[in-house]
């Protein structure tokens, strides 16, 4: 008695999976056995050659217009029809020697992006500060007109020949009323046997293929679709397995070692510029970011990442970075190191790097600064660091301003009074560390920041204030004033325009 028991022609579904490896100092080893799954129609051709003791069976899929050969319900490929009797030996458990040929296409940018994010070795270059800018910028086109950025991705097609694989599972569901059975074959691809850099690179390119689809189709409305989730899981697992987190820490400690012992004023320019050199601003905002003339490489990447942030957030490298940090409960220093390894971030990542580096500088012998505050605007969603000021009191309150874009009215927020703090620290001058914004926008001193917080434009929109949001201080030690239980009238009077 056979397994399929159907002599006629049928089209089997085929699931393709593989297991990769982990690099030294990977983010985690929990995903070492992660089953990467190919379910992407950018794989246009595949041929599986299976040789048993009885016969050689060739299974093919060649997609073309009007013939997708893809099962949306199963989210996997469909093979071109073959005789059920020809499948019998393979499905019945006869040991078969199998190879697969694959042809697939991908956007080259996402391959070089993965390559940069998962770099290993001693050379401390990253995406924002690469050894070869042209190799990255040549993978996409950039145009700007009428205030709109347009990005085009250059594609590549690759064919893998005779890649070893093996049948690891078969599922046969009998057909009803003489219809063919539903046959699903699962093959595991072997990229790792033997020393073959082309095959190992092909793993990365297949992940780039999934990331390419995320960038094109991963809108907020589509983010719950199974194919979007599968592609993103593949990308996340690859990053977890192939990112050398110790290398990111080398970037971070390098910043500390290059700038320890410097004056507060020197840090405001020299450390700020060093951080900026290593991190691309990865979202659009209304104020100047990377300069198109002096920072052309970073500006073009910033515009590209900004389009991903706006249209397909699940494909943004910052979205992936933040999910990794949350999933593995990273410390602030670890999050900063990962942002430096990946070379991209929003204001939060720039502030994390700034705060963690300044905290370590404070701890070094002979430090000329004594305090750092992880802070930001209290009524606008923007983060940065103020340093060399000791915050006396942190106020826990609830927002009262309807136009607050950092938190909703009624939500809890911690703030501190910049004006009072400057007065109480009269013997030392406070400075601002904000590598996210262009240096022409964010002035380096706390006094200039206070002036900007109370300018005429902010007064006209009732966003002028003396307060900043409070996230953390190093070293800690501020007193707490809790206004959360007070009336809205009193909170509004004590903490203006928050």
Buried (B, 14 or more C-beta within 10 A) or exposed (E): EBBBEBEEEBBBBBBBBBBBEBBEEBBBEBBBEBBBBBBBBBBBBBBBBBBBEEEEBEBBBEBEEEEEBBBEEBBBBBBBEBBBEBBBBBBBEBEBEBBBBBBBBBBBBBBBBBBBBBBEEEEBBBBBBBEEBEEBBEBBEBEEEEEEBEBEBEBBEBEBEEBBBBBEEBBBEEBEEEEBBBBBBBBBBBBBEEEEEEBEBBBBBBBBBBBBBBBEBBBEEEBEBEBBBBBBBBBBBBBBBBBBBBBBBBBBBBBBEEBBEBEBBEBBEBBBEBBBBBBBBBBBBEEBBBEBEEBEBBBBBBBBBBBBBEBBBBBBBBBBBBBBBEBBEBEBBBBBBBBBBBBBBBBBBBBBBBBBBBBBBBEEEEBBBBBBBBBBBBBEBBBBBBBBBBBBBBBBBBBBBEEBEBBEEEEEBBBBBBBBBBEBBEEBBBBBBBBBBBBEEBBBBBBEBBEBBBEEEBEEEEBBBBBBBBBBBBEEEBEEBEBEEBEEEEBBEBBBBB
